Amino acid sequence: GSLTGILADLSAGGILVDLPRALSEGEEIHIDFDLPGFGKQDVKVIVLRVLHSGRLGQNGLISHSASFSGEFGKTQEQVLQYIFWVRKRQKDTQNEQKPIPN
């Protein structure tokens, strides 16, 4: 079966995902998500930990940390490019808001 959840955090090494039920640590699952600018990603991840002792978060879901497994090189590269782009955009925005010295 499939679950719908929230991709709460994303890095080159893995993800933080909120799901409606707790998964087993060590369980391997497929996730798919849209990476803005790169389209749909479909990767295998291994659940590392169920966070907060499996208690429901404010969104009514259970947080899990997971690491990428299998063939994820392309996704990892795209994630790194996306993170770089987001950080650059944030930096550009911050630079625009700085007052110009007289």
C-alpha positions in Angstrom: 0.0 0.0 0.0 1.0 3.6 -0.2 1.0 6.4 2.4 0.8 10.1 1.8 3.0 12.3 4.0 5.0 15.5 4.2 8.6 15.8 3.2 9.6 18.0 6.1 13.3 18.4 5.4 15.7 17.4 2.6 19.5 17.2 2.4 22.0 15.4 0.2 22.2 12.6 2.8 18.6 11.9 3.5 15.2 13.2 4.5 12.9 14.0 7.3 9.4 12.7 6.4 6.1 12.9 8.4 3.8 10.0 7.9 0.3 8.9 9.2 1.7 5.8 10.9 5.1 4.8 12.4 7.3 2.6 10.2 9.9 0.2 11.4 13.5 1.3 11.8 15.5 -0.3 9.0 12.4 -0.6 6.7 13.1 0.3 3.1 10.5 2.4 1.3 10.0 4.2 -2.0 9.2 7.8 -1.9 8.3 10.1 -4.7 8.2 13.9 -4.5 8.5 16.9 -6.7 11.7 18.8 -6.6 11.0 22.3 -7.9 12.9 22.9 -11.1 13.8 19.2 -11.5 10.4 17.5 -11.5 9.3 14.2 -9.9 11.9 12.2 -8.0 11.4 8.5 -7.1 14.0 7.2 -4.6 14.5 4.4 -2.1 15.1 5.4 1.5 15.8 3.4 4.6 14.0 4.5 7.8 16.7 5.4 10.4 14.6 6.5 13.3 11.1 7.1 14.4 11.3 10.5 16.1 9.6 11.8 19.3 8.9 8.2 20.4 6.4 7.9 17.7 4.1 10.7 19.1 2.0 12.6 16.6 3.3 16.1 15.7 1.2 19.2 15.5 0.3 18.2 11.9 -1.1 14.9 13.2 1.7 12.9 11.6 4.7 10.9 12.9 8.2 12.1 12.0 10.9 9.7 10.6 14.5 10.3 9.6 15.6 8.3 6.6 18.7 8.0 4.4 18.8 7.5 0.7 19.6 4.0 -0.6 19.9 2.3 -3.9 20.4 4.4 -7.1 20.1 7.9 -5.8 23.1 9.7 -7.3 21.1 11.7 -9.8 18.5 12.7 -7.1 21.3 13.6 -4.7 23.0 15.8 -7.4 19.7 17.6 -8.1 19.0 18.0 -4.4 22.4 19.7 -4.0 21.7 22.0 -7.0 18.3 22.9 -5.6 19.7 23.6 -2.1 22.4 25.8 -3.7 19.8 27.7 -5.7 17.5 28.3 -2.7 20.5 29.5 -0.5 21.7 31.8 -3.3 18.2 33.2 -3.7 17.9 33.8 0.0 21.4 35.5 0.0 20.4 37.7 -3.0 17.2 38.7 -1.2 19.1 39.6 2.0 21.6 41.7 0.0 18.8 43.6 -1.7 17.3 44.6 1.7 20.6 46.0 3.1 20.6 49.8 3.4 23.0 51.6 1.1 25.6 53.5 3.1 25.6 57.3 2.4 
